[in-house]
Amino acid sequence: MPFDENLPDDVQSVLNATALLDITEYQFFQLAYTRWFGRDGTDQRIESAFTGYMFHSLVPSWVRYLARHVEDCERRQCLDRDAIGVQRLPHSRRMVHKGIRYGIILVLVLAGLIVFVDTMVRLTGLGKYCTFPPCY
C-alpha cells in the first residue's frame, strides 16, 4: 500500500495512539494483546495480526479497542502511560556513558570518512576544481 493521506480511521487511530504513547506500532500490538487476553502473545500471533495491519490495513478488535481507549484518555487529559502498561527503560550512568561513547565513535568515523574521501580525490586528481558540493 503506497503512502496515502486518506488512511482508514482504525489505522489513523493506531498511529495516533502510538504517537501519544511514544512506542512503535509493533509494541502497541504486543501491549494491546496483553491487555485484551491477559497474557503475552506469541510472536507468531502478534506477527500474524501485524502483517494484516501493515499490508491490508486490518486492525484487530483488541488493537482498535486500546487505540480508542488511549485517544479517549488523551481527550480527557488523563493519559497515564504507566497505567496503560508502557514501560520505559530506567536511566543509568551506564546508558549515558554508552550514548556518549557511541556519539564520539560516530563523529570520529564520519570525520575519518571525510578525510579519506578528500585524500582520495586529491590523489586521483578527480577533484581538480572542487572537492565538496556545491561545485559551480
Helices and strands as residue ranges (DSSP letters): H 9-21, H 25-37, H 43-56, H 61-75, H 81-84, H 93-124
